[in-house]
Amino acid sequence: MKYIIVTGGVMSGLGKGITIASIGRNLKNKGYRVTAIKIDPYINIDAGTMSPYQHGEVFVLRDGGEVDLDLGNYERFLDTELTRDHNITTGKVYQEVIAKERRGDYLGKTVQIIPHITNEIKSKIRKVTARSGADICLIEIGGTVGDIESMPFLEAVRQMHREEPSENIVFIHVTLVMEDLQGEQKTKPSQHSVKELRSLGLSPEVIVARSNTPLQESTKEKIALFCDVPQELVIGAYDADDIYDVPLMIEEQGLTTRLMEHLKLESRVEDSSWSEMVARMKSTTDEVKLAIVGKYTNLEDSYLSILEAVKHGGIDNGCKVEVNMLEAETLEENHAEVEKLKEFDGILIPGGFGVRGTEGKMLAIKFARENDIPLLGICLGMQLAVIEFARNVVNLKNANSTEFDEDTPYPVIDILPEQTGAADMGGTMRLGDYEAILREGSLATKLYGSNYIVERHRHRYEVNPEFVDRLESFGMVFSGKNKNRMEIAEIPGKRFFFASQFHPEFRSRPGRPSPPFKGFVRAMCKYRKERESL
């Protein structure tokens, strides 16, 4: 197994995740099987209980693992599927070590950071890589060098460097090159960051320098001199127009070739599909306007996978999607704001938890339904579409979800009996992959080209089966089902009215868009042309 370990310095949020995903994409283009591990130093077991404002969206894996959004980038760039074990947190490590200590596995020894915690970290890394069947494992150590939380992980990979043959492991350090008021690129932060890393016994073979503008040759020379790396292994990673440009940017600087030389690997194939996809993306001339009506709109990373899936749909349909984030509570406070939705070619209602903003989202759904504007609802978006339809079409005026009103006389959304009774936060949730059977002749079947699908879920409440016949008698069709669970709701005769209980964005890929997003963007493009022809 070959290991590429990426650390970061100066500040968090530099783009280590995109860097590692881009490196992995380029190695995959050379014919190698690549997997990735994200190490998060926080004490949480996983990201499932975190607010989107803390770390952005919670990405859900096929086995139901709730993880950091970087794993979503890994899956999209590498076109692979990972598991919860590919996300290692301090919480998971300490939980396992304490469990072993309680069982007596350490035979009365004093349990310490070294060797017990570091051994557990190394064991988790090696087990994941062995099960993956990959040739190369990329490991991102979250946080910043110098953080007290990261110390055990950095010590663990230092030990791995000593234990593995030199040609099996390489260290990459991502750092920041800032500019002063005169536009001069400053290298001191990078120098100090590398010095801090070396004090821990780690010397990077490659430095990826993040900057606002292309890295100047004089800057590369200075970093190479003071950080003791060859100049050709100081890689500039300036702000790109799109994250899908980054693999091409670092490939042009020869990083993939240098890494393969260090790891003693030879190119097996030359896959150009990524560069072809980027070329298609940049050649688009048509443009449509999308409104995302949400409750976490102050942080776009809260909807990262949705934004990427919309982009994938745009690439496939040959158009660019201009995304506008609208705060649902603004619509609640001023109903006149809803009229502004006429400006858009499509409306998307994303998932979420809690009652805040739900009435505003339903106002947007009602406006889309009544004005026949293409609409895509996801998870809570589907539930609210059902409630809105029940209230305003079926005339069940107080219809609601028991999540928001336990005493509603018409609980069209509820927790089904088989989901109750678990103790932990995720226990009553449907998480990860579930299958659905689609109704013949439905929009869902046309989009997927099949009557059987598997999609990822993250929710606790469901459409109440007791109301399904009544809702369908008024024109809403539940075209996807998993036994007694409703997976898809649509309204035939509309330009596009499709809502899913699952999260199709989690399985969307560049060049292989999610069918609902592909169909949604296609409907938006068609609607835009209809409006322009009037």
Phi and psi in degrees as a GROMACS rama.xvg file:
@    title "Ramachandran Plot"
@    xaxis  label "Phi"
@    yaxis  label "Psi"
@TYPE xy
-102.516  139.158  LYS-2
-120.744  132.801  TYR-3
-118.968  116.106  ILE-4
-110.888  126.077  ILE-5
-114.35  126.309  VAL-6
-117.577  166.897  THR-7
-132.384  151.141  GLY-8
-134.885  169.08  GLY-9
78.5585  -58.356  VAL-10
-157.376  158.929  MET-11
-80.4032  166.842  SER-12
76.0517  22.6496  GLY-13
-77.8981  -19.2721  LEU-14
107.244  31.1946  GLY-15
-60.8054  -38.8514  LYS-16
-62.2504  -44.664  GLY-17
-67.7985  -37.233  ILE-18
-60.9762  -49.0387  THR-19
-68.995  -37.6536  ILE-20
-64.7962  -37.2571  ALA-21
-68.8889  -42.1333  SER-22
-60.6148  -44.1947  ILE-23
-62.9236  -40.2802  GLY-24
-60.5262  -43.9764  ARG-25
-66.5432  -36.7702  ASN-26
-69.9232  -35.024  LEU-27
-65.2712  -37.1177  LYS-28
-62.1417  -20.8118  ASN-29
-90.4841  2.35353  LYS-30
99.9549  12.2231  GLY-31
-101.837  145.785  TYR-32
-82.208  124.258  ARG-33
-124.159  136.987  VAL-34
-126.289  172.46  THR-35
-145.444  147.332  ALA-36
-125.815  134.656  ILE-37
-109.367  124.926  LYS-38
-102.034  120.833  ILE-39
-112.246  117.42  ASP-40
-73.4237  -4.14123  PRO-41
-69.4689  159.314  TYR-42
-83.1996  -14.5522  ILE-43
-53.0596  145.427  ASN-44
-65.5966  -43.4164  ILE-45
-151.821  -173.785  ASP-46
-87.3349  0.880224  ALA-47
-60.3415  -31.7481  GLY-48
-97.5275  5.15729  THR-49
-86.6545  143.5  MET-50
-67.7248  144.155  SER-51
-57.2147  -24.2212  PRO-52
-72.5159  -14.4139  TYR-53
-81.0944  -53.1138  GLN-54
-133.034  18.2677  HIS-55
79.7317  -160.359  GLY-56
-64.0852  155.809  GLU-57
-93.1534  117.07  VAL-58
-88.9509  137.496  PHE-59
-110.051  129.918  VAL-60
-93.7002  172.141  LEU-61
-61.37  -32.0178  ARG-62
-89.6959  9.7982  ASP-63
90.5739  2.1287  GLY-64
-62.2691  130.141  GLY-65
-100.305  114.611  GLU-66
-135.106  174.669  VAL-67
-63.819  148.69  ASP-68
-62.6015  -19.7732  LEU-69
-60.5391  -31.9786  ASP-70
-67.2647  -26.8051  LEU-71
-65.1911  -41.3461  GLY-72
-63.252  -40.9589  ASN-73
-58.6435  -47.3902  TYR-74
-63.5257  -41.2046  GLU-75
-68.7061  -45.7171  ARG-76
-69.937  -40.1634  PHE-77
-90.1778  -8.48575  LEU-78
50.3193  55.9411  ASP-79
-135.659  175.41  THR-80
-124.907  127.701  GLU-81
-105.532  177.516  LEU-82
-127.58  172.658  THR-83
-59.6374  -25.837  ARG-84
-70.601  -14.0732  ASP-85
-79.858  -0.897345  HIS-86
-118.484  109.073  ASN-87
-105.049  124.801  ILE-88
-118.732  160.881  THR-89
-57.2358  -39.6478  THR-90
-59.2225  -45.1318  GLY-91
-63.1621  -42.7879  LYS-92
-64.7231  -49.4496  VAL-93
-67.2073  -35.9891  TYR-94
-59.7887  -43.0154  GLN-95
-69.8738  -41.8231  GLU-96
-65.2375  -42.7467  VAL-97
-64.7633  -40.1976  ILE-98
-61.1237  -41.4785  ALA-99
-65.466  -40.0492  LYS-100
-63.8667  -40.3029  GLU-101
-66.7523  -31.7511  ARG-102
-78.7289  -11.2994  ARG-103
85.4989  16.959  GLY-104
-63.8207  -22.6202  ASP-105
-92.6637  6.33591  TYR-106
54.5839  43.7693  LEU-107
81.9907  1.86944  GLY-108
-72.5414  155.49  LYS-109
-71.5813  123.502  THR-110
-84.756  125.484  VAL-111
-132.822  166.39  GLN-112
-56.8509  -49.2721  ILE-113
-114.241  120.507  ILE-114
-102.063  -5.06752  PRO-115
-71.3989  -46.7635  HIS-116
-67.448  -46.4662  ILE-117
-65.1338  -35.7282  THR-118
-65.1  -38.967  ASN-119
-64.8572  -40.7442  GLU-120
-60.9247  -48.4767  ILE-121
-62.6532  -39.0651  LYS-122
-63.7114  -43.1692  SER-123
-63.0397  -43.8746  LYS-124
-60.0884  -47.1437  ILE-125
-71.6408  -33.4331  ARG-126
-66.3344  -43.2368  LYS-127
-62.9815  -46.4146  VAL-128
-66.0291  -37.0388  THR-129
-65.0968  -41.6681  ALA-130
-71.1005  -26.0527  ARG-131
-71.4251  -26.7824  SER-132
72.0438  15.1712  GLY-133
-82.3396  163.28  ALA-134
-88.7925  -33.4664  ASP-135
-133.525  135.126  ILE-136
-116.421  124.511  CYS-137
-97.2587  131.898  LEU-138
-123.108  119.502  ILE-139
-102.823  123.077  GLU-140
-96.7332  110.708  ILE-141
-66.8496  167.919  GLY-142
80.0392  -159.233  GLY-143
-129.452  141.698  THR-144
-55.901  128.548  VAL-145
109.042  -20.7971  GLY-146
-65.7941  134.829  ASP-147
-64.1468  -31.594  ILE-148
-67.1468  -27.7354  GLU-149
-84.233  -13.2281  SER-150
-55.2659  -47.1649  MET-151
-61.7982  -34.766  PRO-152
-71.2092  -39.9181  PHE-153
-66.1003  -37.4823  LEU-154
-66.8098  -38.0087  GLU-155
-62.9694  -44.6195  ALA-156
-73.3823  -26.39  VAL-157
-62.3538  -42.168  ARG-158
-66.2133  -38.2329  GLN-159
-61.2115  -38.3491  MET-160
-61.1161  -35.8585  HIS-161
-74.8319  -32.149  ARG-162
-84.4125  -27.5327  GLU-163
-93.7234  149.369  GLU-164
-57.3651  145.863  PRO-165
-58.6506  -30.5223  SER-166
-80.2545  1.12027  GLU-167
-104.408  -1.78614  ASN-168
-147.541  138.812  ILE-169
-141.683  142.158  VAL-170
-109.704  131.119  PHE-171
-119.822  132.426  ILE-172
-115.484  124.041  HIS-173
-98.1056  125.491  VAL-174
-136.089  179.256  THR-175
-115.664  131.229  LEU-176
-110.528  112.124  VAL-177
-94.7129  166.589  MET-178
-118.342  139.29  GLU-179
-83.076  -175.488  ASP-180
-64.9245  -21.0877  LEU-181
-90.6398  0.588019  GLN-182
85.9762  9.10861  GLY-183
-79.3476  132.914  GLU-184
-78.2812  128.718  GLN-185
-106.34  131.863  LYS-186
-104.71  -6.00225  THR-187
-57.5852  -43.0792  LYS-188
-57.4226  -39.7966  PRO-189
-65.5143  -42.4285  SER-190
-60.6632  -46.5662  GLN-191
-67.491  -34.9786  HIS-192
-65.8188  -43.995  SER-193
-66.2004  -37.6979  VAL-194
-60.5342  -41.8902  LYS-195
-63.2858  -41.8048  GLU-196
-63.7346  -42.1549  LEU-197
-65.9269  -32.0083  ARG-198
-64.0666  -17.9946  SER-199
-95.7992  4.04887  LEU-200
90.5738  14.5766  GLY-201
-118.952  132.035  LEU-202
-121.47  118.027  SER-203
-71.5022  138.888  PRO-204
-85.9333  -23.1039  GLU-205
-134.457  140.208  VAL-206
-119.075  124.385  ILE-207
-102.667  115.4  VAL-208
-100.252  114.119  ALA-209
-84.1078  136.22  ARG-210
-154.099  164.014  SER-211
-74.6645  -32.7273  ASN-212
-125.045  163.079  THR-213
-52.523  140.337  PRO-214
-69.0001  126.625  LEU-215
-75.4576  151.213  GLN-216
-59.5879  -38.8591  GLU-217
-64.5135  -33.2201  SER-218
-69.0209  -43.0049  THR-219
-59.4531  -44.3214  LYS-220
-59.5082  -42.9972  GLU-221
-67.3536  -44.2157  LYS-222
-62.9182  -42.9792  ILE-223
-59.817  -43.3415  ALA-224
-66.0065  -50.5179  LEU-225
-81.874  -19.7265  PHE-226
-106.998  0.202337  CYS-227
59.5515  50.0157  ASP-228
-130.376  151.616  VAL-229
-59.1042  144.441  PRO-230
-60.6159  -34.1832  GLN-231
-70.7732  -10.2053  GLU-232
-104.176  14.4338  LEU-233
-98.0186  106.075  VAL-234
-102.806  125.122  ILE-235
-82.3124  131.313  GLY-236
-131.658  79.6968  ALA-237
-82.4259  167.791  TYR-238
-60.8668  118.033  ASP-239
-91.4111  159.746  ALA-240
-64.1614  -32.7944  ASP-241
-148.295  145.278  ASP-242
-62.6327  -23.0632  ILE-243
-74.0674  -7.71269  TYR-244
-78.5982  -21.8885  ASP-245
-62.452  -43.4506  VAL-246
-56.418  -38.0984  PRO-247
-70.3609  -36.5469  LEU-248
-63.1641  -46.0074  MET-249
-78.2983  -25.8191  ILE-250
-66.1699  -39.8059  GLU-251
-61.3797  -26.8019  GLU-252
-90.7582  4.00509  GLN-253
81.8068  15.1084  GLY-254
-64.4755  -42.242  LEU-255
-59.3035  -44.4007  THR-256
-61.5289  -43.584  THR-257
-65.0278  -40.9141  ARG-258
-64.6377  -42.0082  LEU-259
-65.4294  -35.4521  MET-260
-64.1332  -44.6411  GLU-261
-63.7798  -41.6287  HIS-262
-86.1054  2.339  LEU-263
56.7552  53.3447  LYS-264
-118.258  149.386  LEU-265
-118.949  148.436  GLU-266
-64.4454  132.859  SER-267
-97.6318  -38.588  ARG-268
-144.158  173.458  VAL-269
-128.638  95.5308  GLU-270
-92.6013  118.478  ASP-271
-103.168  11.1241  SER-272
-62.4579  -34.2616  SER-273
-66.8736  -48.1868  TRP-274
-63.8807  -34.0358  SER-275
-66.9158  -38.4308  GLU-276
-64.4887  -43.3746  MET-277
-64.0382  -39.3236  VAL-278
-62.0102  -41.2028  ALA-279
-63.1299  -41.9652  ARG-280
-59.8524  -40.9939  MET-281
-80.0938  -16.9837  LYS-282
-89.2022  -3.01598  SER-283
-68.1174  139.955  THR-284
-117.614  -33.2147  THR-285
-70.9238  153.643  ASP-286
-142.933  138.962  GLU-287
-125.798  158.475  VAL-288
-110.909  126.888  LYS-289
-116.531  137.104  LEU-290
-106.507  122.473  ALA-291
-102.276  114.01  ILE-292
-98.2336  104.817  VAL-293
-135.213  -172.439  GLY-294
-121.021  -2.86321  LYS-295
-120.891  37.161  TYR-296
-72.4911  -13.0279  THR-297
-72.0713  -14.4941  ASN-298
-132.521  104.06  LEU-299
-62.9477  -25.9843  GLU-300
-61.8023  -16.9717  ASP-301
-63.4195  -23.5112  SER-302
-123.318  32.8836  TYR-303
-57.3246  -48.8989  LEU-304
-65.3521  -34.0709  SER-305
-65.5065  -45.2832  ILE-306
-60.8009  -40.0228  LEU-307
-69.5179  -40.2464  GLU-308
-65.106  -37.3723  ALA-309
-61.8229  -42.8282  VAL-310
-61.6848  -42.8552  LYS-311
-59.9621  -42.9705  HIS-312
-62.911  -36.673  GLY-313
-66.2379  -43.1966  GLY-314
-59.6373  -45.4443  ILE-315
-67.1001  -30.4956  ASP-316
-94.7932  2.72061  ASN-317
68.4375  33.8337  GLY-318
-143.379  155.025  CYS-319
-96.2083  136.707  LYS-320
-103.888  115.698  VAL-321
-85.3883  114.872  GLU-322
-96.8062  131.464  VAL-323
-120.654  123.799  ASN-324
-91.1091  119.56  MET-325
-113.371  131.694  LEU-326
-78.9155  122.167  GLU-327
-60.6699  -36.7856  ALA-328
-65.5468  -27.1595  GLU-329
-63.7789  -38.8154  THR-330
-66.6403  -35.8031  LEU-331
-64.8964  -42.4399  GLU-332
-74.7875  -29.0185  GLU-333
-140.522  96.0856  ASN-334
-62.6277  -22.0862  HIS-335
-64.362  -24.3316  ALA-336
-64.1426  -23.8748  GLU-337
-61.5765  -32.6158  VAL-338
-60.2897  -24.4171  GLU-339
-65.7183  -16.3275  LYS-340
-66.36  -14.5969  LEU-341
-62.5851  -23.1086  LYS-342
-70.7707  -15.6307  GLU-343
-102.783  154.73  PHE-344
-91.3576  -9.85568  ASP-345
-164.863  155.113  GLY-346
-129.053  131.4  ILE-347
-120.997  129.849  LEU-348
-111.181  107.314  ILE-349
-83.4334  178.958  PRO-350
-77.155  -177.278  GLY-351
161.075  176.142  GLY-352
-131.81  147.08  PHE-353
91.8438  163.052  GLY-354
-79.0172  -22.2914  VAL-355
-57.1809  128.255  ARG-356
83.3121  -4.48687  GLY-357
-68.1935  -36.6984  THR-358
-66.5285  -36.698  GLU-359
-65.6675  -39.3877  GLY-360
-63.821  -39.3966  LYS-361
-69.2925  -31.0538  MET-362
-62.8612  -39.9918  LEU-363
-66.8623  -40.9935  ALA-364
-62.6593  -44.8985  ILE-365
-60.6611  -43.1848  LYS-366
-63.7804  -42.638  PHE-367
-64.0613  -42.8873  ALA-368
-65.6624  -45.4464  ARG-369
-73.2348  -29.2985  GLU-370
-101.796  6.83913  ASN-371
52.7914  48.0414  ASP-372
-95.3424  132.576  ILE-373
-49.815  130.462  PRO-374
-132.31  136.804  LEU-375
-125.556  121.643  LEU-376
-112.369  139.765  GLY-377
-127.167  125.834  ILE-378
57.0143  -106.346  CYS-379
-57.8319  -31.0465  LEU-380
-59.7992  -37.2147  GLY-381
-70.0945  -43.911  MET-382
-60.2352  -41.2715  GLN-383
-70.6088  -32.1381  LEU-384
-63.9301  -37.7953  ALA-385
-68.3103  -44.5604  VAL-386
-62.6065  -45.226  ILE-387
-59.8483  -43.3938  GLU-388
-65.0898  -42.0647  PHE-389
-62.6822  -40.5952  ALA-390
-72.2865  -47.4389  ARG-391
-100.294  -15.1569  ASN-392
-111.628  -48.3809  VAL-393
-80.9811  -14.085  VAL-394
71.1289  30.1686  ASN-395
-92.2565  82.9752  LEU-396
-58.5347  -32.4649  LYS-397
-104.045  20.0541  ASN-398
-58.9467  143.424  ALA-399
-163.805  -178.317  ASN-400
-100.424  143.213  SER-401
-68.8536  -10.849  THR-402
-65.749  -33.614  GLU-403
-102.354  -27.9273  PHE-404
-148.413  101.538  ASP-405
-66.1688  -20.8394  GLU-406
-104.078  12.5698  ASP-407
-58.3808  136.425  THR-408
-72.9493  -17.2173  PRO-409
-127.169  79.5046  TYR-410
-78.2385  74.2408  PRO-411
-67.8105  -19.46  VAL-412
-122.563  129.738  ILE-413
-155.298  169.483  ASP-414
-86.4425  125.732  ILE-415
-73.7612  149.886  LEU-416
-54.1686  -37.396  PRO-417
-72.5627  -6.29476  GLU-418
-97.1559  -4.1196  GLN-419
-88.2241  161.241  THR-420
103.023  -4.74463  GLY-421
-83.5787  156.038  ALA-422
-94.7285  -38.0187  ALA-423
-86.1101  174.142  ASP-424
-61.6368  -37.2046  MET-425
-93.1751  -0.294868  GLY-426
-62.9572  -36.3426  GLY-427
-93.8259  9.49397  THR-428
-97.8628  150.948  MET-429
-89.5568  118.247  ARG-430
-127.388  136.761  LEU-431
87.7447  -158.758  GLY-432
-72.1679  132.064  ASP-433
-138.821  148.247  TYR-434
-87.8613  161.759  GLU-435
-145.029  144.498  ALA-436
-102.99  129.1  ILE-437
-101.339  148.467  LEU-438
-77.5129  132.585  ARG-439
-58.6123  138.075  GLU-440
80.6143  -0.915339  GLY-441
-81.4043  165.379  SER-442
-59.6359  -39.3673  LEU-443
-57.502  -46.114  ALA-444
-64.554  -38.3118  THR-445
-65.0802  -40.1867  LYS-446
-66.2121  -45.0204  LEU-447
-87.4228  -19.916  TYR-448
66.8174  24.9417  GLY-449
-161.083  161.256  SER-450
-105.936  11.8068  ASN-451
-134.969  127.119  TYR-452
-137.578  162.299  ILE-453
-129.433  125.728  VAL-454
-137.92  164.854  GLU-455
-95.4019  145.482  ARG-456
-124.083  155.196  HIS-457
-158.567  85.7102  ARG-458
-161.897  165.172  HIS-459
-115.743  -33.4744  ARG-460
-99.1645  155.012  TYR-461
-134.945  161.886  GLU-462
-64.037  130.891  VAL-463
-73.3806  116.464  ASN-464
-58.2047  -23.5039  PRO-465
-66.0096  -20.0499  GLU-466
-104.343  -1.49012  PHE-467
-62.1904  -48.6083  VAL-468
-60.3027  -40.2528  ASP-469
-66.8347  -43.568  ARG-470
-63.647  -42.0394  LEU-471
-68.4783  -29.8144  GLU-472
-67.0488  -18.3935  SER-473
-100.213  1.84886  PHE-474
117.607  -9.52105  GLY-475
-83.7163  135.202  MET-476
-114.784  128.388  VAL-477
-95.2587  93.4993  PHE-478
-90.2272  -4.33827  SER-479
-134.445  131.601  GLY-480
-138.36  148.828  LYS-481
-122.364  95.2802  ASN-482
57.0617  -116.29  LYS-483
-96.2589  13.0566  ASN-484
-101.669  131.862  ARG-485
-85.6463  123.019  MET-486
-101.524  -29.2652  GLU-487
-139.729  136.579  ILE-488
-122.813  136.01  ALA-489
-144.21  160.775  GLU-490
-120.335  106.252  ILE-491
-60.8356  150.661  PRO-492
91.5407  -13.8564  GLY-493
-86.0845  159.982  LYS-494
-56.9495  -46.7865  ARG-495
-167.841  108.455  PHE-496
-132.583  100.222  PHE-497
-138.208  127.936  PHE-498
-136.201  136.21  ALA-499
-123.003  141.247  SER-500
-72.2267  -26.6525  GLN-501
-86.8141  175.526  PHE-502
-109.485  90.0571  HIS-503
-65.7592  -20.8689  PRO-504
-63.5645  -25.9541  GLU-505
-70.3543  -18.8832  PHE-506
-109.887  7.68622  ARG-507
-78.7026  143.628  SER-508
-135.602  150.184  ARG-509
-60.0551  127.465  PRO-510
85.069  -11.0119  GLY-511
-144.572  71.445  ARG-512
-69.2252  155.71  PRO-513
-61.0346  132.92  SER-514
-54.1706  -43.7799  PRO-515
-62.4882  -38.5257  PRO-516
-71.2487  -38.8243  PHE-517
-60.5959  -46.6839  LYS-518
-67.7466  -36.4375  GLY-519
-63.3558  -49.0589  PHE-520
-64.768  -38.6159  VAL-521
-59.2837  -43.5733  ARG-522
-64.9044  -37.623  ALA-523
-63.2415  -42.6907  MET-524
-62.3896  -42.8341  CYS-525
-65.3467  -41.6885  LYS-526
-63.5325  -41.3778  TYR-527
-60.6738  -43.4399  ARG-528
-65.9243  -37.427  LYS-529
-62.1533  -41.9509  GLU-530
-68.3013  -39.0636  ARG-531
-68.0276  -25.9576  GLU-532
-82.0465  -10.4948  SER-533
